[in-house]
Amino acid sequence: MRISVFGLGYVGCVTGACLARMGHEVCGVDISAAKVDSINQGHSPVAEKGLERLVSRAVRAGKLRATLEPAEAVAGAVLSLVCVGTPSGRKGEANLDYVLRAADDIARALRYTRRYHTVAVRSTVPPGTLETCVIPRLERVARKRAGRDFGVCFHPESLREGSSIHDFFHPPKTVIGSYDARSARRLIELWRPIKAPVFVTSLRVAEMVKYADNAFHALKVAFANEIGALSKSLEIDSHEVMKIFVRDTKLNISPLYLKPGLAFGGPCLPKDLRALCAVARRARLEVPLLSSVLESNSRHLQRATQLVLATGRQKVGILGLVFKSDTDDLRESPACALVKSLLRAGKEVRVYDPRVRPERLIGANRDFVERELPQLSRLLAQSLQEVLASSEVIVVAGTHPEFPDGIRALKKRQILIDLVRLSPRSVPSVTRSVGLCW
Ligand SMILES: NC(=O)c1ccc[n+]([C@@H]2O[C@H](COP(=O)([O-])OP(=O)(O)OC[C@H]3O[C@@H](n4cnc5c(N)ncnc54)[C@H](O)[C@@H]3O)[C@@H](O)[C@H]2O)c1
């Protein structure tokens, strides 16, 4: 493929040199004459392990060159990869000036091309950028229509400086946010020799995935460091702790606990987080990440309450009260907290959860209910039908084999608040359904 690469920084240089190594014909574009000259002389303009050799070989083989002229690079190419910087603006926002300038340059060149050209943005940009900024700009300047006259993708990059050449050939995944199927097919073809799972999705999902990736990496570092600092203050070897921690691939380093849904609760997580933060306080150690987790959880619960209040309806039915299915444990159950908030807001609440029998609750479970939700027996309905018949709003706050039938029987006038991400097939099409974070 003939490919142009806009921006010859870390991402652009590595991408250009590696694509050339794969046999493609690459023309890099940069606004810096020094970077362009450097490439054309067979030198890498950035210091990166193995890159100097890769660039010099590719230039000698006639597979890689660079120019200051966008039109020259785009003219013969079928694909342009935008790898320009997106640095932080004054208030932390992503500065899109470089991306938009590159889009202008590509679009001007597109005015004169006849073949179908794909513009794939590799720079990290906020969700929505392609649809609201880049595509309108490309269309206006090129005087052409995206999806008809040229294609657009968001195609995030996951290389890490220091090991970027290895990362390029062994990525964890290939994500293609596509506007048009033709461009998605072109990128799938480009990456065919590279072994990695390919995800073709919407532009916005791909843009968000990239931010989720980097936020999670940062979160993991901060988490490990707070656990490290706490361990040190207790004279515990943090590396021994984390060595064992990461070996748990069932609960810790795993997809578990990574689905957006209702707040966490139950007898362990809130209590133990509070206790760990108390340990930090005693050690006079600031752990802002760990200390903010319960606050984040309670804000999430407030969002659920707000969803119900925003309906303006008075009669609310809650399906599911226990903190997790297959248990009758109500301790710090988020659904209990939700019921409490709704009662405080003056709503008439009915609850159905066949796992909860107040007369059978014992020990700490019973103490929790007596303290936090003493009116529980009065709120509990005997059957699902009783709640459905008396409620204007139905809140699904848990799962149980009985619930899907009830949801299917909802009337058009009833509003469904989904806190558990029901499958779309289980919700009747006439029902007004509102999800918590989807
Ligand atoms: N560095 C990384 O490890 C990494 C990894 C994944 C994603 N990213 C993302 O990739 C993007 C690029 O990152 P980077 O570290 O390579 O940036 P960088 O600052 O090293 O390089 C950007 C290059 O773009 C050039 N440029 C600016 N405007 C241009 C234009 N209109 N036309 C042509 N060239 C232009 C600059 O002169 C510069 O050489 C960023 O959005 C970044 O967030 C970076």
The ligand as an ORCA input file, in Angstrom:
! r2SCAN-3c Opt
* xyz 0 1
  N       4.198      8.770     22.308
  C       3.531      7.683     22.564
  O       4.011      6.727     23.172
  C       2.098      7.556     22.082
  C       1.481      6.287     22.125
  C       0.176      6.166     21.647
  C      -0.483      7.284     21.168
  N       0.144      8.502     21.153
  C      -0.584      9.645     20.612
  O      -0.122      9.844     19.275
  C      -0.064     11.235     18.959
  C       1.355     11.610     18.566
  O       2.207     11.431     19.665
  P       3.783     11.624     19.554
  O       4.342     11.311     20.890
  O       4.304     10.923     18.356
  O       3.843     13.221     19.285
  P       5.141     14.094     18.982
  O       4.895     15.418     19.607
  O       6.386     13.343     19.287
  O       5.089     14.277     17.395
  C       4.115     14.974     16.704
  C       4.704     15.415     15.371
  O       3.657     15.980     14.586
  C       4.220     17.052     13.842
  N       3.134     17.911     13.324
  C       2.382     18.817     13.968
  N       1.481     19.353     13.117
  C       1.647     18.745     11.925
  C       1.011     18.863     10.660
  N      -0.004     19.709     10.436
  N       1.439     18.072      9.657
  C       2.454     17.218      9.832
  N       3.098     17.073     11.022
  C       2.701     17.831     12.044
  C       5.165     17.725     14.822
  O       6.107     18.552     14.195
  C       5.784     16.483     15.478
  O       6.935     16.059     14.785
  C      -0.582     11.965     20.205
  O      -1.947     12.199     20.067
  C      -0.336     10.961     21.313
  O      -1.233     11.156     22.395
  C       1.424      8.651     21.591
*
